Amino acid sequence: MHRVRTLALILLIIGGLNWLLVGLFQIDVIGALFGGTYTGLARTVYVIVGVAALYAFTLFPLLGRRVEDA
């Protein structure tokens, strides 16, 4: 379960940084890496990042715990 949490966090950071670049400079790194915003591969990456965000909702109960308890 720890690996799933770590992967979700990494994907959320990647997605957040991508949105930062889109907002500041209108550069979509994910789209650029995978052949455009609306290609199948880029859309798959966007969906995976979105699923990671949905999974992150389940982590809210852990916020009040100490690291050793998680």
Phi and psi in degrees as a GROMACS rama.xvg file:
@    title "Ramachandran Plot"
@    xaxis  label "Phi"
@    yaxis  label "Psi"
@TYPE xy
-61.6923  -38.2248  HIS-2
-67.1856  -36.113  ARG-3
-65.6073  -42.9846  VAL-4
-61.8048  -43.47  ARG-5
-64.0291  -44.1508  THR-6
-62.7938  -42.3843  LEU-7
-61.2331  -42.2082  ALA-8
-64.1603  -43.6811  LEU-9
-61.1179  -45.0035  ILE-10
-64.6067  -38.0684  LEU-11
-66.7416  -37.4367  LEU-12
-65.8981  -44.2139  ILE-13
-60.0882  -46.35  ILE-14
-63.2116  -41.5614  GLY-15
-64.675  -42.0616  GLY-16
-65.8442  -37.52  LEU-17
-62.3124  -44.5846  ASN-18
-66.2138  -33.9574  TRP-19
-60.3518  -46.5564  LEU-20
-66.3214  -36.8137  LEU-21
-64.2001  -44.4007  VAL-22
-68.1683  -39.8545  GLY-23
-84.8089  -40.7065  LEU-24
-125.761  2.22992  PHE-25
55.8541  39.6942  GLN-26
-113.549  118.853  ILE-27
-101.484  96.5491  ASP-28
-64.9309  -43.0109  VAL-29
-61.1003  -46.8331  ILE-30
-61.1443  -40.915  GLY-31
-66.3559  -39.5856  ALA-32
-69.8782  -32.4447  LEU-33
-111.404  23.2849  PHE-34
89.4103  20.5185  GLY-35
118.155  155.082  GLY-36
-62.0842  -33.8751  THR-37
-107.851  17.0652  TYR-38
-77.0218  159.573  THR-39
-59.5743  -41.356  GLY-40
-67.6696  -44.2876  LEU-41
-64.2979  -42.2098  ALA-42
-62.9007  -36.1338  ARG-43
-63.0241  -42.9511  THR-44
-62.6656  -43.8731  VAL-45
-60.1612  -41.099  TYR-46
-65.3853  -41.9748  VAL-47
-62.3172  -42.6982  ILE-48
-64.3756  -39.3525  VAL-49
-64.6131  -39.7825  GLY-50
-64.5927  -37.9711  VAL-51
-62.3403  -38.4633  ALA-52
-65.1513  -41.5343  ALA-53
-63.7549  -41.3495  LEU-54
-61.3617  -34.9203  TYR-55
-60.7951  -25.6034  ALA-56
-59.3269  -31.3803  PHE-57
-72.9961  -11.9628  THR-58
-88.2728  -9.32506  LEU-59
-55.7508  -41.3013  PHE-60
-61.0462  -22.2472  PRO-61
-78.789  -14.5132  LEU-62
-63.7275  -31.8341  LEU-63
-83.5365  -8.67967  GLY-64
-89.3845  158.668  ARG-65
-77.2313  159.429  ARG-66
-59.955  -36.7545  VAL-67
-65.9726  -30.9807  GLU-68
-75.4937  -28.6205  ASP-69
